[in-house]
Amino acid sequence: MKKITTLMVTAAALLLTACGPATYDIDNPEESSTEMLKDLSQDEKLKFGIAVQKITFKRLKEENLSLMDLVKISKDPEKMKELLRCLDGKTVEEIIEMAG
């Protein structure tokens, strides 16, 4: 009985998660970004883009990196993942809020 209850709770959690808003996936950034942006207004898309830029610049500052370093990092998918890992699993609203 305990196994069935656990299975039902897990299934319900998966269903609820699947119905929620799209989130940023660090392993599929282009695909997840496209999904996140598809239903947004132009204004919301602009706010999201600015928020990602602000967060990127904050991360550069935290890591003591320059814009030239960003150019180098942008050519290495694994380094970009590390720089933007803070966005993983976040919704558009959460990312905009993070940028403050």
C-alpha positions in Angstrom: 0.0 0.0 0.0 2.8 2.4 0.8 4.4 1.8 -2.6 1.1 2.6 -4.3 0.7 5.8 -2.3 4.3 6.9 -3.1 3.7 6.2 -6.8 0.5 8.2 -6.8 2.1 11.2 -5.1 5.0 11.1 -7.5 2.7 10.9 -10.5 0.7 13.8 -9.2 3.8 15.9 -8.6 5.0 15.2 -12.2 1.6 16.2 -13.6 1.5 19.4 -11.6 5.1 20.3 -12.7 4.3 19.6 -16.3 1.4 22.0 -16.2 3.4 24.9 -14.7 5.0 27.8 -16.6 8.1 27.1 -18.7 11.4 27.3 -17.0 15.0 27.8 -18.2 16.9 24.6 -18.7 20.6 25.0 -18.5 21.1 21.8 -20.6 18.8 23.1 -23.4 19.1 26.9 -23.2 17.9 27.7 -26.7 14.9 25.4 -26.6 13.8 26.4 -23.1 14.2 30.1 -23.9 12.1 29.7 -27.0 9.4 27.9 -25.0 9.5 30.6 -22.3 9.2 33.5 -24.7 6.6 32.1 -27.1 3.5 33.6 -25.3 5.1 36.8 -24.0 4.3 40.3 -25.2 7.1 42.3 -26.8 7.3 44.3 -23.6 7.7 41.2 -21.5 10.3 39.8 -24.0 12.3 43.0 -23.6 12.1 42.9 -19.8 13.3 39.3 -19.9 16.2 40.1 -22.2 17.3 43.0 -20.1 17.0 40.8 -17.0 19.3 38.1 -18.5 21.8 40.8 -19.4 21.8 42.3 -15.9 22.2 38.8 -14.3 25.0 38.0 -16.7 26.8 41.2 -15.8 26.3 40.6 -12.1 27.8 37.1 -12.5 30.8 38.5 -14.4 31.4 41.0 -11.6 31.1 38.2 -9.0 33.6 36.1 -10.8 35.9 39.2 -11.4 35.6 38.8 -15.2 35.6 41.4 -18.0 33.5 41.7 -21.1 36.4 40.3 -23.0 36.3 37.2 -20.8 32.6 36.9 -21.6 33.5 36.8 -25.3 35.8 33.9 -24.7 33.3 32.2 -22.3 30.5 32.5 -24.9 32.4 30.2 -27.2 32.6 27.5 -24.6 29.1 26.0 -23.8 30.3 24.4 -20.5 31.7 27.7 -19.2 28.5 29.5 -20.3 26.5 26.9 -18.4 28.5 27.6 -15.2 28.1 31.4 -15.6 24.3 31.1 -16.1 23.6 28.1 -13.8 21.7 30.5 -11.4 18.9 30.7 -14.1 18.3 26.9 -14.2 14.7 26.0 -13.3 13.6 29.6 -13.1 10.5 31.1 -14.8 10.5 34.3 -16.8 9.0 36.1 -13.8 11.6 34.7 -11.4 14.4 35.7 -13.8 13.1 39.3 -14.1 12.7 39.4 -10.3 16.3 38.2 -9.8 17.6 41.0 -11.9 16.0 43.5 -9.5 
